[in-house]
Amino acid sequence: MERLSDQQLESLLDDTESDLVERKESFKGDVHRKARQAICAFANDLPNHNKPGILFIGARDDGTPSDEPITDELLRTLADMKSDGNILPLPVLSVEKRVLKGSEMAVVTVMPSDMPPVKFAGRIWIRTGPRRSIANEQEERVLNERRRYKIVPFDIYPIPSAKITDLSKSIFENEFLPAAFAADVLDNNERTYEERLATCKMILSPEHTTPTVLGLLAIGKSPQDFLPGAYIQFLRIDGTDLADSVVDGEDIGGTIVETLRRTEEKLKAHNRVAVDITSAPTHRMEMPYPPAAMQQILYNAVLHRTYESTHAPVRVYWFNDRIEINSPGGPYGNVTPENFGKPGIKDYRNPNIGDVLKTFGFIQAFGRGIAIAQREMEKNGNPPLEFETNQSAVVCTLRGKQ
């Protein structure tokens, strides 16, 4: 990411507010909302500058310092805007404290997105000059078209053998759109079905209506016809070894939402509650595994798996003493076997699938799943999570109470 010098930043402060610069005196009141709108607009980069947009906190409209205290808490709050799931796809940004014009300021640097359009709170924000607004149909079309010429992740690759009729219009219009966009945006929507699909990255473009990997996984009528490994294999094994007898097994397919919901039902059914009536004055309800931990690891396995060049499913094997969740594809990008699971180390093989899971409510914020699962295991009295990583898979083991 480009890091501007103090001289460059002060030059931007002295310049009139433009489509690359926004200034805020503080981070109070509704500025948190306006800041996210600005980040969204910078990420969309409608003027196509291919340059970072800069948000200053601690600067007046004329560029002079407002002497706002730049605390560690403020910097953490600003950094959280990157992964709190309100801006989708996740923006690429940096946050730092700089001394400019003799005063401290927080500087948020936002890179143009490779996967526009970017949304905040269900709206596509853009910026032209000092004007920040919601994109109209033509501006949205420009952003859609621009995405076709960028290097994109596999989850929005087109699947040539699929047709638009392989997508469920009912799921898209009745379930996905109301969850993905604000009600006022939908009420004023005069876009065609194809244009709406393209905006949501479900097809390549309004003119080229080939479904993407994302479209088939999110709203496909039969995703496994085109992505054979996109299912979950569940086994409940009566023993501690794969050779022991299987008491329940199912290959769970369908859309990504249907697959997760049905797998969660399986996990819930087998997570039998024990009632302790002897160790305390009142009876206590105890579960072998904390539901939130199982959910977080399951969601991570589906989100971070590879869907490219493999027919391997996510495997959920429940033994008498442990649960093993196997996700095809090793660590990705900045994540390596050495730093896997460490706080602050994250990368996304399937960022657009992450958007869908956030839209449907499976993910509340990004990059916190393992930490939440570890905490829940400890609270429930289970041993810590165990991870085994290699180039072809990530396996998480949840062990029962000892």
Secondary structure as GFF3:
##gff-version 3
##sequence-region A 1 402
A	DSSP	alpha_helix	6	14	.	.	.	ID=ss1
A	DSSP	beta_strand	21	24	.	.	.	ID=ss2
A	DSSP	alpha_helix	31	44	.	.	.	ID=ss3
A	DSSP	beta_strand	53	57	.	.	.	ID=ss4
A	DSSP	alpha_helix	72	80	.	.	.	ID=ss5
A	DSSP	beta_strand	87	88	.	.	.	ID=ss6
A	DSSP	beta_strand	93	100	.	.	.	ID=ss7
A	DSSP	beta_strand	103	110	.	.	.	ID=ss8
A	DSSP	beta_strand	119	120	.	.	.	ID=ss9
A	DSSP	beta_strand	123	128	.	.	.	ID=ss10
A	DSSP	beta_strand	131	134	.	.	.	ID=ss11
A	DSSP	alpha_helix	137	147	.	.	.	ID=ss12
A	DSSP	three_ten_helix	154	156	.	.	.	ID=ss13
A	DSSP	three_ten_helix	164	166	.	.	.	ID=ss14
A	DSSP	alpha_helix	169	171	.	.	.	ID=ss15
A	DSSP	pi_helix	172	176	.	.	.	ID=ss16
A	DSSP	alpha_helix	177	180	.	.	.	ID=ss17
A	DSSP	alpha_helix	183	187	.	.	.	ID=ss18
A	DSSP	alpha_helix	193	199	.	.	.	ID=ss19
A	DSSP	alpha_helix	213	219	.	.	.	ID=ss20
A	DSSP	three_ten_helix	223	225	.	.	.	ID=ss21
A	DSSP	beta_strand	232	237	.	.	.	ID=ss22
A	DSSP	beta_strand	246	252	.	.	.	ID=ss23
A	DSSP	alpha_helix	256	270	.	.	.	ID=ss24
A	DSSP	beta_strand	274	276	.	.	.	ID=ss25
A	DSSP	beta_strand	284	286	.	.	.	ID=ss26
A	DSSP	alpha_helix	291	304	.	.	.	ID=ss27
A	DSSP	beta_strand	314	318	.	.	.	ID=ss28
A	DSSP	beta_strand	322	328	.	.	.	ID=ss29
A	DSSP	alpha_helix	351	359	.	.	.	ID=ss30
A	DSSP	alpha_helix	369	380	.	.	.	ID=ss31
A	DSSP	beta_strand	386	389	.	.	.	ID=ss32
A	DSSP	beta_strand	393	399	.	.	.	ID=ss33
###
